[in-house]
């Protein structure tokens, strides 16, 4: 809400309604201890950047909702260029950020196109703190870039990939 996000649209065409055995692609709210669900944090880049962080966040939410047909942004967290951490999809809800591997993975998206530019120092420092917090809170055992799961993508970008070992 602080960055102006719209509430989830549970009538979204590609994430309609709520999860059930009859609706496995629906909005899935994890029940119980999240430590029993999560194992991996997946790092992404936004592949674009607007006027500022807020402009970029709104663009991403609009794109995910209108072009991709999801109920909300795909990621659980965003890390802005100045190091601010923004909440995305609630952590107790399955993301839609890594095809075939969403269940059990927390999505963290750093804002910027890291095929073209380097991540900012403050952005990397905040991403490290966020990953450390997620690991401690959820008992995560793995960190990976998006392309490690879906090799057809260049995400998180050639300029961010070298930092994944630092974040792990």
MARTIDREN-801346 format. One record per residue (C-alpha): x, y, z; residue number from 1. Coordinates in nm, 2 decimals. Layout:
<recs>
<u = X&v = Y&w = Z&nr = NUM>
...
</recs>
This chain:
<recs>
<u = 0.00&v = 0.00&w = 0.00&nr = 1>
<u = 0.29&v = 0.24&w = 0.08&nr = 2>
<u = 0.41&v = 0.24&w = -0.28&nr = 3>
<u = 0.06&v = 0.26&w = -0.43&nr = 4>
<u = 0.00&v = -0.10&w = -0.52&nr = 5>
<u = -0.34&v = -0.22&w = -0.61&nr = 6>
<u = -0.50&v = -0.50&w = -0.41&nr = 7>
<u = -0.48&v = -0.85&w = -0.57&nr = 8>
<u = -0.73&v = -0.93&w = -0.84&nr = 9>
<u = -0.86&v = -1.28&w = -0.77&nr = 10>
<u = -1.04&v = -1.28&w = -1.10&nr = 11>
<u = -0.71&v = -1.26&w = -1.30&nr = 12>
<u = -0.72&v = -1.49&w = -1.60&nr = 13>
<u = -0.40&v = -1.68&w = -1.52&nr = 14>
<u = -0.44&v = -1.70&w = -1.14&nr = 15>
<u = -0.81&v = -1.71&w = -1.10&nr = 16>
<u = -0.96&v = -1.77&w = -0.76&nr = 17>
<u = -0.79&v = -1.95&w = -0.48&nr = 18>
<u = -0.58&v = -2.26&w = -0.48&nr = 19>
<u = -0.74&v = -2.60&w = -0.44&nr = 20>
<u = -0.68&v = -2.94&w = -0.59&nr = 21>
<u = -0.92&v = -2.85&w = -0.86&nr = 22>
<u = -0.76&v = -2.51&w = -0.91&nr = 23>
<u = -0.38&v = -2.57&w = -0.87&nr = 24>
<u = -0.29&v = -2.24&w = -1.04&nr = 25>
<u = -0.50&v = -2.03&w = -0.81&nr = 26>
<u = -0.39&v = -1.78&w = -0.55&nr = 27>
<u = -0.22&v = -2.01&w = -0.29&nr = 28>
<u = -0.20&v = -1.90&w = 0.07&nr = 29>
<u = 0.04&v = -2.11&w = 0.26&nr = 30>
<u = -0.09&v = -2.24&w = 0.59&nr = 31>
<u = 0.11&v = -2.32&w = 0.90&nr = 32>
<u = 0.48&v = -2.26&w = 0.95&nr = 33>
<u = 0.64&v = -2.10&w = 0.64&nr = 34>
<u = 0.97&v = -2.28&w = 0.73&nr = 35>
<u = 0.80&v = -2.60&w = 0.62&nr = 36>
<u = 0.73&v = -2.45&w = 0.27&nr = 37>
<u = 1.03&v = -2.24&w = 0.17&nr = 38>
<u = 1.37&v = -2.36&w = 0.07&nr = 39>
<u = 1.50&v = -2.12&w = -0.19&nr = 40>
<u = 1.53&v = -1.75&w = -0.26&nr = 41>
<u = 1.53&v = -1.67&w = -0.63&nr = 42>
<u = 1.70&v = -1.34&w = -0.74&nr = 43>
<u = 1.56&v = -1.14&w = -1.04&nr = 44>
<u = 1.61&v = -0.81&w = -1.21&nr = 45>
<u = 1.32&v = -0.59&w = -1.33&nr = 46>
<u = 1.48&v = -0.56&w = -1.68&nr = 47>
<u = 1.35&v = -0.20&w = -1.69&nr = 48>
<u = 1.36&v = 0.11&w = -1.49&nr = 49>
<u = 1.14&v = 0.41&w = -1.51&nr = 50>
<u = 1.18&v = 0.76&w = -1.36&nr = 51>
<u = 1.23&v = 0.62&w = -1.01&nr = 52>
<u = 1.16&v = 0.31&w = -0.79&nr = 53>
<u = 0.79&v = 0.39&w = -0.75&nr = 54>
<u = 0.73&v = 0.44&w = -1.12&nr = 55>
<u = 0.90&v = 0.11&w = -1.19&nr = 56>
<u = 0.70&v = -0.07&w = -0.92&nr = 57>
<u = 0.37&v = 0.05&w = -1.06&nr = 58>
<u = 0.48&v = -0.04&w = -1.41&nr = 59>
<u = 0.57&v = -0.40&w = -1.30&nr = 60>
<u = 0.24&v = -0.45&w = -1.11&nr = 61>
<u = 0.05&v = -0.32&w = -1.41&nr = 62>
<u = 0.24&v = -0.55&w = -1.65&nr = 63>
<u = 0.20&v = -0.85&w = -1.43&nr = 64>
<u = -0.17&v = -0.80&w = -1.39&nr = 65>
<u = -0.26&v = -0.69&w = -1.74&nr = 66>
<u = -0.01&v = -0.86&w = -1.97&nr = 67>
<u = 0.06&v = -1.17&w = -1.77&nr = 68>
<u = -0.28&v = -1.21&w = -1.62&nr = 69>
<u = -0.16&v = -1.27&w = -1.26&nr = 70>
<u = -0.35&v = -1.15&w = -0.95&nr = 71>
<u = -0.06&v = -0.93&w = -0.83&nr = 72>
<u = 0.31&v = -0.87&w = -0.88&nr = 73>
<u = 0.51&v = -1.20&w = -0.91&nr = 74>
<u = 0.77&v = -1.12&w = -0.65&nr = 75>
<u = 0.76&v = -1.11&w = -0.27&nr = 76>
<u = 1.02&v = -0.83&w = -0.24&nr = 77>
<u = 1.18&v = -0.56&w = -0.44&nr = 78>
<u = 1.51&v = -0.38&w = -0.38&nr = 79>
<u = 1.53&v = -0.03&w = -0.51&nr = 80>
<u = 1.83&v = 0.15&w = -0.66&nr = 81>
<u = 1.88&v = 0.35&w = -0.34&nr = 82>
<u = 1.86&v = 0.04&w = -0.12&nr = 83>
<u = 1.50&v = 0.07&w = -0.01&nr = 84>
<u = 1.32&v = -0.27&w = 0.03&nr = 85>
<u = 0.96&v = -0.28&w = -0.09&nr = 86>
<u = 0.70&v = -0.54&w = -0.01&nr = 87>
<u = 0.54&v = -0.72&w = -0.30&nr = 88>
<u = 0.32&v = -1.02&w = -0.29&nr = 89>
<u = 0.27&v = -1.14&w = 0.08&nr = 90>
<u = 0.52&v = -1.39&w = 0.19&nr = 91>
<u = 0.25&v = -1.63&w = 0.29&nr = 92>
<u = 0.13&v = -1.64&w = -0.07&nr = 93>
<u = 0.30&v = -1.84&w = -0.35&nr = 94>
<u = 0.47&v = -1.62&w = -0.60&nr = 95>
<u = 0.46&v = -1.64&w = -0.98&nr = 96>
<u = 0.82&v = -1.55&w = -1.05&nr = 97>
<u = 0.99&v = -1.87&w = -1.17&nr = 98>
<u = 0.80&v = -2.10&w = -1.40&nr = 99>
<u = 0.76&v = -2.45&w = -1.26&nr = 100>
<u = 0.93&v = -2.37&w = -0.93&nr = 101>
<u = 0.71&v = -2.11&w = -0.75&nr = 102>
<u = 0.61&v = -2.33&w = -0.46&nr = 103>
<u = 0.88&v = -2.31&w = -0.20&nr = 104>
<u = 1.07&v = -2.02&w = -0.35&nr = 105>
<u = 1.07&v = -1.65&w = -0.24&nr = 106>
<u = 1.11&v = -1.40&w = -0.52&nr = 107>
<u = 1.34&v = -1.10&w = -0.47&nr = 108>
<u = 1.36&v = -0.85&w = -0.76&nr = 109>
<u = 1.63&v = -0.59&w = -0.78&nr = 110>
<u = 1.51&v = -0.29&w = -0.97&nr = 111>
<u = 1.71&v = -0.22&w = -1.29&nr = 112>
<u = 1.83&v = -0.38&w = -1.61&nr = 113>
<u = 2.14&v = -0.57&w = -1.52&nr = 114>
<u = 2.21&v = -0.67&w = -1.87&nr = 115>
<u = 2.30&v = -0.30&w = -1.92&nr = 116>
<u = 2.41&v = -0.15&w = -1.59&nr = 117>
<u = 2.57&v = -0.26&w = -1.26&nr = 118>
<u = 2.36&v = -0.29&w = -0.95&nr = 119>
<u = 2.40&v = 0.00&w = -0.71&nr = 120>
<u = 2.62&v = -0.05&w = -0.40&nr = 121>
<u = 2.33&v = 0.04&w = -0.16&nr = 122>
<u = 2.10&v = -0.19&w = -0.35&nr = 123>
<u = 2.34&v = -0.49&w = -0.31&nr = 124>
<u = 2.39&v = -0.41&w = 0.06&nr = 125>
<u = 2.01&v = -0.41&w = 0.11&nr = 126>
<u = 1.96&v = -0.73&w = -0.10&nr = 127>
<u = 2.22&v = -0.90&w = 0.12&nr = 128>
<u = 2.04&v = -0.80&w = 0.44&nr = 129>
<u = 1.71&v = -0.91&w = 0.29&nr = 130>
<u = 1.85&v = -1.25&w = 0.18&nr = 131>
<u = 2.01&v = -1.30&w = 0.53&nr = 132>
<u = 1.68&v = -1.22&w = 0.70&nr = 133>
<u = 1.48&v = -1.45&w = 0.47&nr = 134>
<u = 1.73&v = -1.73&w = 0.53&nr = 135>
<u = 1.71&v = -1.69&w = 0.90&nr = 136>
<u = 1.33&v = -1.64&w = 0.91&nr = 137>
<u = 1.24&v = -1.92&w = 0.67&nr = 138>
<u = 1.54&v = -2.16&w = 0.71&nr = 139>
<u = 1.63&v = -2.12&w = 0.34&nr = 140>
<u = 1.90&v = -2.35&w = 0.21&nr = 141>
<u = 1.94&v = -2.23&w = -0.15&nr = 142>
<u = 1.99&v = -1.91&w = -0.34&nr = 143>
<u = 1.97&v = -1.90&w = -0.72&nr = 144>
<u = 1.93&v = -1.66&w = -1.01&nr = 145>
<u = 1.61&v = -1.69&w = -1.22&nr = 146>
<u = 1.80&v = -1.83&w = -1.52&nr = 147>
<u = 1.92&v = -2.13&w = -1.31&nr = 148>
<u = 1.56&v = -2.25&w = -1.31&nr = 149>
<u = 1.44&v = -2.11&w = -1.65&nr = 150>
<u = 1.75&v = -2.10&w = -1.88&nr = 151>
<u = 1.56&v = -1.93&w = -2.16&nr = 152>
<u = 1.57&v = -1.60&w = -1.96&nr = 153>
<u = 1.87&v = -1.37&w = -1.91&nr = 154>
<u = 1.74&v = -1.27&w = -1.57&nr = 155>
<u = 1.89&v = -1.16&w = -1.33&nr = 156>
<u = 2.13&v = -1.02&w = -1.59&nr = 157>
<u = 2.51&v = -1.06&w = -1.66&nr = 158>
<u = 2.60&v = -0.77&w = -1.43&nr = 159>
<u = 2.41&v = -0.91&w = -1.13&nr = 160>
<u = 2.50&v = -1.28&w = -1.17&nr = 161>
<u = 2.85&v = -1.24&w = -1.03&nr = 162>
<u = 2.70&v = -1.10&w = -0.70&nr = 163>
<u = 2.49&v = -1.41&w = -0.63&nr = 164>
<u = 2.77&v = -1.58&w = -0.45&nr = 165>
<u = 2.81&v = -1.27&w = -0.23&nr = 166>
<u = 2.43&v = -1.28&w = -0.15&nr = 167>
<u = 2.43&v = -1.65&w = -0.07&nr = 168>
</recs>
